[in-house]
Amino acid sequence: MENKIDNKSTGTFLDNIHDEDYERPYLSKMVTSSDMIFDNYREKESLNGYWNFQIDQYDTCIRAKWYEEEYKLESGMYQPVDYDFDSWDTIKVPSCWNTQNERFYYYEGPAVYTRTFRYENRGEERVFIKFGAVNYEAKVFLNKKYIGMHRGGSTPFFIEVTGLLEESNRIIVVADNTRKKEAVPARNTDWFNYGGVYRDVEILRLPETFIKDFRISLVPNSNFKKIRVQLEVDGRQLNEKAIIEIPKLNITKEINCVNGKADFEIKADPELWSPEKPRLYDVKVNYLFDSIQDKVGFREIKADKTGIYLNGQRIFLKGVCTHEESVPNGKAITEEEIMENFNLAKQMNCNFMRLAHYPHTEKAARIADKVGILLWEEVPVYWAIDFKNHDTYKNAENQLTELILRDTNRASVIIWSVGNENADTDDRLEFMSSLAKKAKEIDPSRLVSAACLVDTDNLMIKDRLTDYLDIIGLNEYYGWYAPDFNDLIKLLDNSNPQKPVIVTEFGADALKGARGTFDDLGTEDCQLYVYRKQTETLDKIPYIQGTTPWILYDFRCPRRTNPLQLEYNRKGLLSEDKSYIKPAYYVMKEFYATKKY
Ligand code: GCB
């Protein structure tokens, strides 16, 4: 890998003052899903901690190449520079800068993170740096060299740094959360645009040849008696034997990799994973000097016209939506906060959650595997995306692929969602149907869906994208944005979907403690009324196979500025700090308690 972009292609600082295309050379080193590495349970060294930090509104680190740390001219004379890394304030990594200092609360744009660290070479042959996520774009520099960039604010990326680490090192990350028309998501959303290096940063040491990808799942339609294993190795020795072990199933199997790949089936009789009994098995794989492990549940998910089936049993998905957010930590939510969300959902009798509207931390699916919650995971193809733009498509497809590769061994994840509430145009159909096909191609063992809009002209469920989905997600706000509940009844009567429908959103705003009559918008009474009418109506419709009301708790949104909202979307069933339960929560709890499948 070429690790330095030459001065000519990046321009001098003076050139870059005048050249608005100064970023272009960096694009040649885009890190993507093809650079992903299987890293579950692998030992890693943390680079988390306090990094020096500076808002860099004019992108001067890139324009003036601060990362080269050129303090002297060729003549040996000192030149003035506009930075002093070590004297900058520090910020916690991982975190969102918005929650770390009031001055950064609304900041959107580039910001520079840097730290030094020591590295002890232990003779390892391949070394990578993993970023759990940086919102939205990251350019990374190590010891004065540009090493790569990544786009997409919610998925992990890996950069190879073999041979680039010294005893003492400086890393610089320029994180940029500027909202852009051609990005995924685009400029306008209904959530807060947090910024920063908000998931773990880690060093991964690997042997010369290592296991790059490892996927394991039950073979669909095998009567739960076959396990499929797919392996990919990277390095020079691509035709050796791998050994897979699942001790509790008495499985030890040797398999040959051919040109770095293996794809095979093993007979097995696992106890099946389910929300009631989330049974996980330890799985190990060895390949030459590399060995990996994972904790895996085996289950089968299927859908047809008659319903959704988990392990052959009909299931009603009793869910709720959630954003990845907490009051103290923004998007950098902790394991305790994830647990708390799952517990709140479980106490509401949920077996399912919709992780809206972008990939949440990989810890969420791992915890869901352990506690037994089924998951819908989504990419931020949200509202108006630049559907005509090929680069935008490639970006969305890459984020989807990164998500699938990351969570493919998580039994809890049953649905990949390719987007949310996008108008049914030809460009959107082409874009999103391609995403749906891609999800199926990478992962034929799961269901594919999207949260679709109501066809308000014909009052029915009608969207050309649904031809490409296994399950139709339907967002409808009868009783709220569309006040007339009779229209919901008409809509449901007019529709005859040939696939199961999950009502992926319904709801109403309610400020905690605000009381009034059922038609006082923004009160708990109004929200309660909407939930009662919604559940009564949806309960009667046989093709509705799941519901995920919007949303578990209030979340930040700068578009929401009336006196009840105060920059929060108040559709939560709980207040934003989760300390207060609104009455509508109990309607859902009761509905789910009595709902059979
Ligand atoms: C929707 C969106 C969701 C919004 C919600 C609302 O349909 O999918 O992101 O937050 O409505 O509250 O308007």
Boltz pocket constraint, residues with backbone or C-beta under 6 A from the ligand:
constraints:
  - pocket:
      binder: B
      contacts: [[A, 190], [A, 357], [A, 420], [A, 421], [A, 475], [A, 505], [A, 550], [A, 569], [A, 571]]
      max_distance: 6.0
